[in-house]
Amino acid sequence: MKILTFYLPQFHEIPENNEWWGENFTEWTNVKKAKSYFKGHYQPREPYQDNYYNLLNIETMENQVEMAKKYGIYGFCFYHYWFEGGKKVLEKPTELLLEHKNIKFPFCFAWANESWTRTWHGAKGEKEVLIQQKYGKESEWKQHFDYLLDFFKDERYIKIDNKPVFLIYRINTILCFDRMLDYWNKLAKENGFDGIYLVGMITGNGKIIKNKRISATVDFEPGQSRKNLGMKNKALFEWKEEMRKKYGKYKILNSFLCNTLSYKELNETMINKPHAKNEFRGAFVNYDDTPRRGIDGIVCKGSTPQRFKQYLKKQIQLSKKEGNEFLFLNAWNEWGEGNYLEPDKKYKFMYLQAVKEALEEE
């Protein structure tokens, strides 16, 4: 079984974030300002040995890769950000990886094709769109493909049937999807590949469209399973939002007003969903986005290294039975969402060790 972990490349400064959120902003900014909102709420979360790393330092990537290898991770699935007109953000870490061929570790991209807004940090005021996600026309599709081609040609880039594996977060929002993918497949074949192995991500924001250009799907967890829990949670969360507006100043009510989900319930939903060949399963470590969204965030209760291992083993078993070689794990380093394998001061390397043991025992 090959476990790929989603990887957030936002642990370094970029001009855009400094302009929008203040000087020296990185993902660590949110992590450091996190608060505990109720008894037993594990925040703030601090990296082991205060390792607030900078991804512009290539030694960081080297250390991460060695750690991932040690505990059985097969590769990283990096979030990729590309907007109309060739606008890139957070591209430097993967460009550094491309330059340093000595870092022997498989990887692929997941295109996070959403507009950037001021809402994802719980910022007050108007919901301003910072970068609009648009796709342009054929000349821009070629510009995007040509940028990706250097990565696709790298021997470390993951391929299936001589096709570079490329995930897209929200295919259903790309109105030009058919034409763009047909063009990309044409360009891929002209460059020695047999096409693009396109993986559609099934999220809580929409359904995957049925399309012959999609080679496979992957459940992006926990969002996909949260959606499957139905209207019960949606109605409850909407009610709590109204209550927070009225009574949010009374901190004693935080444990009652905070949006919470059950780690066990989410995982039971995940493992009970049937999958076929080329329908890759997803797993997740934990979830708590209050560092980004404050009291309006969502806290998943019940994740421990032992419980994580228990459900990961089951996902591995099911994936093997279904004939799928990849399992996508969220996430390597989503610290702002409390969703990471990297060691912290509380659990140290226990979640990584859980991955290693789950693989060895299966």
C-alpha positions as CSV (number, residue, x, y, z in Angstrom):
1,M,0.0,0.0,0.0
2,K,1.3,3.4,-1.0
3,I,0.3,6.2,1.4
4,L,0.4,9.7,-0.1
5,T,0.1,12.6,2.3
6,F,-1.3,16.0,1.4
7,Y,1.3,18.7,1.9
8,L,0.6,22.5,2.5
9,P,3.4,24.7,1.2
10,Q,2.4,27.8,3.1
11,F,5.3,27.8,5.7
12,H,7.2,30.7,4.2
13,E,6.5,34.3,3.4
14,I,5.1,35.5,0.1
15,P,4.4,39.1,-0.9
16,E,0.6,38.5,-1.2
17,N,0.2,37.1,2.3
18,N,2.3,39.9,3.8
19,E,0.1,42.5,2.0
20,W,-3.2,40.8,3.0
21,W,-2.5,39.5,6.5
22,G,0.5,41.6,7.7
23,E,4.3,41.4,7.5
24,N,6.0,38.1,8.2
25,F,2.8,36.1,7.8
26,T,3.1,32.3,7.3
27,E,0.9,29.4,8.4
28,W,2.8,29.5,11.7
29,T,1.2,32.9,12.4
30,N,-2.2,31.2,12.8
31,V,-0.8,28.3,14.7
32,K,0.9,30.5,17.3
33,K,-2.2,32.7,18.0
34,A,-4.5,29.7,18.5
35,K,-6.6,29.5,21.7
36,S,-8.2,26.8,23.7
37,Y,-11.9,27.4,23.8
38,F,-13.1,24.8,26.3
39,K,-11.7,22.3,28.7
40,G,-9.9,19.5,26.9
41,H,-9.5,21.5,23.7
42,Y,-6.0,20.9,22.6
43,Q,-4.8,24.3,21.5
44,P,-2.4,25.9,20.9
45,R,-0.4,23.1,19.2
46,E,3.3,23.5,19.2
47,P,5.7,21.6,16.9
48,Y,8.2,19.3,18.5
49,Q,11.4,21.1,19.6
50,D,9.8,24.4,18.5
51,N,10.5,23.5,14.9
52,Y,8.7,26.4,13.3
53,Y,10.4,25.7,10.0
54,N,10.8,27.7,6.8
55,L,10.2,25.9,3.6
56,L,12.6,28.2,1.7
57,N,15.3,26.3,3.6
58,I,16.0,23.2,1.6
59,E,17.2,21.4,4.7
60,T,13.6,21.5,5.9
61,M,12.4,19.4,3.0
62,E,15.3,17.1,3.3
63,N,14.5,16.4,7.0
64,Q,10.8,16.0,6.2
65,V,11.5,13.4,3.5
66,E,13.8,11.4,5.7
67,M,11.1,11.4,8.4
68,A,8.4,10.4,6.0
69,K,10.5,7.6,4.7
70,K,11.3,6.3,8.2
71,Y,7.7,5.9,9.0
72,G,6.5,4.4,5.7
73,I,5.0,7.4,3.9
74,Y,5.3,6.7,0.1
75,G,5.2,10.3,-1.1
76,F,3.8,13.8,-0.8
77,C,0.9,15.3,-2.7
78,F,1.6,19.0,-2.8
79,Y,-1.1,21.6,-3.1
80,H,-0.6,23.6,-6.3
81,Y,-1.9,27.1,-6.8
82,W,-2.3,28.5,-10.3
83,F,-4.6,31.3,-11.4
84,E,-5.5,33.1,-14.7
85,G,-2.6,34.8,-16.5
86,G,0.0,32.4,-15.1
87,K,-0.3,33.7,-11.5
88,K,1.4,31.3,-9.1
89,V,1.5,31.4,-5.3
90,L,3.4,29.2,-2.8
91,E,5.3,27.6,-5.7
92,K,8.8,28.0,-4.2
93,P,9.0,24.9,-2.1
94,T,8.2,22.5,-5.0
95,E,10.5,24.5,-7.3
96,L,13.3,24.0,-4.8
97,L,12.4,20.3,-4.7
98,L,12.6,20.1,-8.5
99,E,16.1,21.7,-8.4
100,H,17.4,19.3,-5.7
101,K,17.4,15.9,-7.5
102,N,19.2,14.4,-4.5
103,I,16.0,14.4,-2.5
104,K,14.7,11.0,-3.7
105,F,11.0,10.9,-2.8
106,P,7.9,10.4,-5.0
107,F,5.4,13.4,-5.3
108,C,2.5,14.7,-7.3
109,F,0.3,17.8,-7.3
110,A,-3.2,18.6,-6.2
111,W,-4.5,21.7,-7.9
112,A,-6.4,23.7,-5.1
113,N,-8.5,25.5,-7.7
114,E,-10.4,27.9,-5.5
115,S,-10.5,31.7,-5.2
116,W,-8.6,33.1,-2.2
117,T,-10.7,35.3,0.1
118,R,-10.4,37.0,3.4
119,T,-12.9,34.5,5.0
120,W,-10.6,31.6,5.8
121,H,-8.9,33.3,8.8
122,G,-12.1,34.4,10.4
123,A,-11.2,38.0,9.4
124,K,-13.9,40.6,10.2
125,G,-15.5,42.9,7.7
126,E,-16.4,42.3,4.0
127,K,-15.7,39.0,2.4
128,E,-13.2,40.2,-0.1
129,V,-11.9,38.0,-3.0
130,L,-8.1,38.3,-3.0
131,I,-7.3,36.2,-6.0
132,Q,-10.1,35.1,-8.4
133,Q,-9.8,31.5,-9.7
134,K,-10.3,31.7,-13.4
135,Y,-9.0,29.5,-16.2
136,G,-8.4,31.6,-19.3
137,K,-8.2,30.1,-22.8
138,E,-6.0,27.7,-24.7
139,S,-2.9,29.9,-24.5
140,E,-3.1,30.0,-20.7
141,W,-3.8,26.3,-20.5
142,K,-0.6,25.8,-22.5
143,Q,1.3,28.1,-20.2
144,H,0.1,26.1,-17.2
145,F,0.9,22.8,-18.8
146,D,4.4,23.9,-19.8
147,Y,5.0,24.9,-16.2
148,L,3.9,21.5,-14.9
149,L,5.8,19.6,-17.6
150,D,9.2,20.1,-15.9
151,F,7.7,18.4,-12.9
152,F,6.0,15.7,-14.9
153,K,9.3,14.8,-16.6
154,D,11.0,14.4,-13.2
155,E,11.6,10.8,-12.4
156,R,10.3,11.3,-8.9
157,Y,6.9,12.5,-10.1
158,I,4.3,9.8,-9.6
159,K,2.9,8.3,-12.8
160,I,0.3,5.5,-13.5
161,D,0.4,3.8,-16.9
162,N,2.9,6.4,-18.1
163,K,0.5,9.2,-17.2
164,P,1.5,11.9,-14.6
165,V,-0.9,11.8,-11.6
166,F,-2.6,15.2,-11.2
167,L,-5.4,15.9,-8.7
168,I,-8.0,18.7,-9.0
169,Y,-9.9,19.9,-6.0
170,R,-13.1,21.2,-7.6
171,I,-13.5,19.9,-11.1
172,N,-17.2,20.8,-11.1
173,T,-16.4,24.5,-11.1
174,I,-14.2,24.3,-14.3
175,L,-16.6,25.2,-17.1
176,C,-13.9,24.6,-19.7
177,F,-12.8,21.3,-18.1
178,D,-13.5,19.1,-21.2
179,R,-11.6,21.4,-23.6
180,M,-8.8,22.0,-21.2
181,L,-8.2,18.4,-20.4
182,D,-8.4,17.3,-24.1
183,Y,-5.8,19.9,-24.8
184,W,-3.6,18.8,-21.9
185,N,-3.9,15.2,-22.9
186,K,-2.8,16.2,-26.4
187,L,0.2,18.1,-25.1
188,A,1.1,15.2,-22.7
189,K,1.2,12.7,-25.6
190,E,3.3,15.1,-27.7
191,N,5.8,15.0,-24.8
192,G,6.1,11.3,-24.5
193,F,3.3,10.5,-22.0
194,D,0.1,8.5,-22.6
195,G,-2.0,11.4,-21.2
196,I,-2.8,12.8,-17.8
197,Y,-3.9,10.5,-15.0
198,L,-6.6,13.0,-13.7
199,V,-7.9,12.3,-10.2
200,G,-11.0,14.2,-9.1
201,M,-11.2,15.0,-5.4
202,I,-14.6,14.3,-3.8
203,T,-15.0,17.0,-1.2
204,G,-17.8,18.4,1.0
205,N,-18.4,21.2,-1.6
206,G,-19.8,19.3,-4.5
207,K,-20.0,16.1,-6.5
208,I,-17.6,14.8,-9.0
209,I,-19.0,15.0,-12.5
210,K,-19.1,11.9,-14.5
211,N,-16.5,12.4,-17.2
212,K,-14.4,10.0,-19.3
213,R,-11.4,12.3,-18.8
214,I,-11.3,11.5,-15.0
215,S,-9.1,8.5,-14.4
216,A,-9.9,8.1,-10.7
217,T,-11.4,9.8,-7.7
218,V,-10.2,10.3,-4.1
219,D,-12.2,11.0,-1.0
220,F,-10.9,14.2,0.5
221,E,-11.4,13.7,4.2
222,P,-12.9,14.6,6.6
223,G,-14.9,17.0,4.4
224,Q,-16.4,14.3,2.2
225,S,-17.6,12.2,5.2
226,R,-18.8,15.2,7.1
227,K,-21.1,15.9,4.1
228,N,-22.4,12.3,4.2
229,L,-23.5,12.8,7.8
230,G,-26.4,14.7,6.4
231,M,-28.6,17.6,7.5
232,K,-28.3,16.9,11.2
233,N,-24.9,18.5,11.5
234,K,-25.7,21.3,9.0
235,A,-28.8,22.4,10.9
236,L,-27.0,22.2,14.3
237,F,-24.0,24.2,13.0
238,E,-26.4,26.9,11.6
239,W,-28.2,27.1,14.9
240,K,-24.9,27.3,16.9
241,E,-23.8,30.1,14.6
242,E,-26.8,32.2,15.5
243,M,-26.2,31.4,19.2
244,R,-22.6,32.5,19.0
245,K,-23.8,35.9,17.5
246,K,-26.1,36.3,20.5
247,Y,-24.1,34.8,23.4
248,G,-20.5,34.5,22.1
249,K,-19.2,37.0,24.7
250,Y,-20.0,34.5,27.4
251,K,-16.9,32.3,27.3
252,I,-18.4,29.8,29.7
253,L,-20.6,28.7,26.8
254,N,-17.8,28.0,24.4
255,S,-17.8,24.2,24.9
256,F,-21.5,24.3,24.1
257,L,-21.4,26.7,21.2
258,C,-18.3,25.4,19.4
259,N,-18.9,23.2,16.3
260,T,-17.7,19.7,17.1
261,L,-17.6,16.5,15.1
262,S,-16.9,12.9,16.3
263,Y,-13.7,11.3,15.0
264,K,-15.2,7.9,15.5
265,E,-18.4,8.8,13.7
266,L,-16.5,10.3,10.7
267,N,-14.3,7.3,10.4
268,E,-17.2,4.8,10.7
269,T,-18.8,6.7,7.8
270,M,-15.6,6.5,5.8
271,I,-15.1,2.8,6.2
272,N,-18.7,1.9,5.5
273,K,-18.6,3.7,2.1
274,P,-18.1,1.1,-0.7
275,H,-15.3,1.9,-3.2
276,A,-14.5,0.3,-6.6
277,K,-11.2,0.1,-8.5
278,N,-9.7,3.6,-9.1
279,E,-11.8,5.1,-6.3
280,F,-9.0,5.9,-3.8
281,R,-9.9,6.0,-0.2
282,G,-8.9,9.0,2.0
283,A,-8.0,9.1,5.7
284,F,-7.3,12.0,8.1
285,V,-5.3,12.5,11.2
286,N,-7.5,15.0,13.0
287,Y,-9.3,18.3,12.4
288,D,-9.4,21.6,14.2
289,D,-9.5,24.8,12.2
290,T,-10.0,27.2,15.1
291,P,-6.4,28.6,14.6
292,R,-7.8,29.9,11.3
293,R,-11.4,30.6,12.1
294,G,-11.5,31.2,15.9
295,I,-14.7,30.1,17.7
296,D,-16.4,29.7,14.3
297,G,-14.2,26.8,13.5
298,I,-14.8,23.1,13.7
299,V,-13.2,20.8,16.3
300,C,-13.0,17.1,15.7
301,K,-13.1,15.2,19.1
302,G,-11.7,11.8,19.8
303,S,-8.6,11.4,17.7
304,T,-5.7,9.6,19.4
305,P,-2.7,7.8,17.8
306,Q,-4.3,4.5,18.8
307,R,-7.6,5.3,17.3
308,F,-6.0,6.7,14.2
309,K,-4.0,3.5,13.7
310,Q,-7.1,1.4,14.2
311,Y,-9.0,3.2,11.4
312,L,-6.0,3.5,9.1
313,K,-5.4,-0.3,9.3
314,K,-9.0,-0.8,8.2
315,Q,-8.7,1.7,5.3
316,I,-5.6,-0.2,4.2
317,Q,-7.4,-3.5,4.3
318,L,-10.3,-2.2,2.3
319,S,-8.1,-0.5,-0.3
320,K,-6.2,-3.7,-0.9
321,K,-9.5,-5.7,-1.3
322,E,-10.7,-3.0,-3.8
323,G,-7.6,-3.3,-5.8
324,N,-6.3,0.2,-5.2
325,E,-2.6,0.8,-4.6
326,F,-2.8,4.4,-3.2
327,L,-4.4,5.8,-0.1
328,F,-4.4,9.6,0.4
329,L,-3.9,10.8,4.0
330,N,-4.8,14.3,5.1
331,A,-2.3,15.6,6.1
332,W,1.4,15.9,6.5
333,N,1.5,19.5,7.8
334,E,-1.9,21.2,8.0
335,W,-1.1,22.7,11.4
336,G,-3.7,25.5,11.0
337,E,-6.3,22.7,10.8
338,G,-4.9,20.6,13.6
339,N,-4.4,17.9,10.9
340,Y,-0.8,16.8,10.7
341,L,1.5,13.8,11.0
342,E,4.5,15.9,11.9
343,P,5.6,15.6,15.6
344,D,4.3,18.0,18.2
345,K,5.1,18.5,21.8
346,K,2.2,16.4,23.1
347,Y,2.3,13.3,21.0
348,K,5.8,13.6,19.6
349,F,6.2,10.9,16.9
350,M,3.2,8.8,17.9
351,Y,1.0,9.5,14.9
352,L,3.9,8.7,12.5
353,Q,4.6,5.6,14.4
354,A,0.9,4.6,14.0
355,V,1.3,4.8,10.2
356,K,4.3,2.6,10.3
357,E,2.6,0.0,12.5
358,A,-0.6,0.1,10.5
359,L,1.4,-0.7,7.3
360,E,3.5,-3.4,9.0
361,E,0.5,-5.1,10.5
362,E,-1.2,-5.3,7.1
